[in-house]
């Protein structure tokens, strides 16, 4: 893992000025892209980078956690990688961050954004629940296995990834008191601004998609912003884990 000057940890590979940024969702880490990375390494014509967003995984856990701060963080990854141009594949919260980066305010040229499983419509109750999570202290568990199970719930990967899988255990931090998910709960405080307005401000081409069984977003909501939005059969909210080939085809146009 490399790190930017501001403490954002990331993995990278490939070569060339065209950088693919893979941005995970709220509560997850960059490890959720592990099933898609072999496709990237085989067919992406440039370089790639997979960061842990601020407050997640191995990255710094310091507020503020707003969308614009995350976008500035990932812009610093692009600079560290020497990117001339960036394409973003973002899942859920990461898709929103990618759209903010594509607003043109961060000194990074964005060729396009593929946003997967982005919840567009939020009720007041859902926003209130997210902010309630942000106010809670981190949960501490007696064992790494218990913390890994909690990490999987936060990342939406329960039932898809085993608690003893490296992807699960990589989302755990050991503390002086025990084990905790590698997530600063204050990161949930980013929820609140209108996602539809944020996505609409992207200056680069925006492609929306979701798993056909994703309970968080439907086709009508996505097509308000992207008339070509699609559903991916055989996948739920974590389509990049469940159907990586279908997700990768959204980037390559295959």
Buried (B, 14 or more C-beta within 10 A) or exposed (E): EEBBEBBBBBBBBBEBEBBBBBBBBBBBBBBBBBBBBEBBEEEBEBBBBBBBBBBBBBBBBEBEBBBBBBBBBBBBBBBBBEBEBBBBBBBBBBBBBBBBBBBEBBEBBBBBBBBBBBBBBBEEEEEEBBBEBBEEEBBBBEEBBBBBBBBBEBBBBBEBBBBEBEBBBBBBBEEEEBBBBBBBBBBBBBBBBEBBEBBEBBEBEBBBBBBBBBEBBBEEBBEBBBEEBBBBEEBBBBBBBBBBEBBBBBBEEE
